[in-house]
């Protein structure tokens, strides 16, 4: 096993969801910033990066946000709370940025790579992400995918629900990067779904279409913050070879 793999194996095995943090221990808030900068390097759907991360660290705002998290100890005792947000509604802005990036990467617009990249971001991405009020376009896409899929492999997702799921998956990948980075920095984390997402959106001033994926508590962990030994079902029940 390579040295890097040994280090990663150690981090994965020692990472736990810690629900009580030490209020007196030193805490480097810059570790959160460094970890968020590593989080945004996570893989994501079409590199659209439809995510946002909000740091909450002032005592007053932490108290307010913890209340919106049902006063869970992982929120009440956290030194910082990081709100992970999916922003499917920003797809046009991200698309324009990626078109500009493809023009920079492929200055020769006549090359096959340039044409393929521009076709993807100029033509396919709008067709995939655009949605009307009643999601009729999403229904039509699903019908098209079904009939095309009768003869060859075909992407099957494309309606509004599928797009929401895609955004949450990408944001979750970034969240895992963040938590593993915080572990490497010597701090603990706990991802939380138990929250009043409507109040959280209002608290952050988010638009209607933005969606809160999770809130991550972080800080110096305590032993009492680990409630029990780690339990996982046997690998034989979840890992298969085909």
Residue, then its C-alpha position, 0 to 999 in steps of 0.5 A: x500500500x502506498x504511503x498516501x493510501x495509508x494516510x487516507x486509510x487512517x483519516x477515513x477510519x478515524x473520521x466520525x460524526x462528532x456531536x459535541x465540540x470543545x468550547x475551550x480548545x483552540x480552533x483555527x478558523x482558517x482550517x475551515x476556509x482551507x477545507x472549503x477551498x478543497x471542497x470546491x475541487x470535488x468532481x461534479x456534474x458537467x463541472x457546472x459547480x452548482x453549489x454554494x457554502x455559507x460559513x456561520x461563526x459569530x456566536x449570535x448567528x450560531x445560536x440562531x442557526x442551531x435553533x433552526x437545527x432543532x438545537x442538536x448538540x452538533x449544532x449548539x456546540x459547533x465552533x462553526x456551521x457550514x451550510x451546503x447549498x445546491x444552486x440549480x438556478x445558477x446554471x445559466x451563469x455557470x454555463x456562460x463561464x464554462x463557454x468562456x473557459x472552453x474558448x480559452x482552453x481550445x483557441x482553435x475553434x475549428x478543432x474537433x475537441x473545441x467543437x465537441x466542447x462548445x456543442x456540449x456547453x452551448x447546445x446540450x447543457x441548456x436543453x438539459x437544465x432549462x425547465x418550464x413552470x409545469x416541467x412539460x419540457x422535462x416530461x418530453x425529455x423523459x419520453x424521448x429518452x425512453x424511445x431512444x433507449x429502446x435501441x441503445x444506451x441512453x441517459x434517463x434523467x432530465x426532468x426537474x426532480x432529476x436535476x434536483x437530485x443531480x445538484x444534491x449529489x454534486x454538493x454532497x461530493x463537495x461536502x465529503x471533501x470538506x469533512x475529510x479535509x477538516x479531519x486532516x486538519x485535526x478537527x471533527x465534523x457532523x453533517x446534519x439534515x435535521x433542520x428547518x430548511x425554509x427558515x435556514x433559507x430565509x436566514x441566509x437570504x437565499x432565493x426560492x429555487x436554492x436548496x439546503x443540502x446539509x449543515x455541517x457542524x465543525x470544531x475540536x471534537x470531544x470523546x463524549x461527542x462520539x455516542x457509540x462504536x462505529x457500526x456498518x453492515x457487513x461488506x458482503x451485503x453492500x459490495x458486489x463483484x459482477 
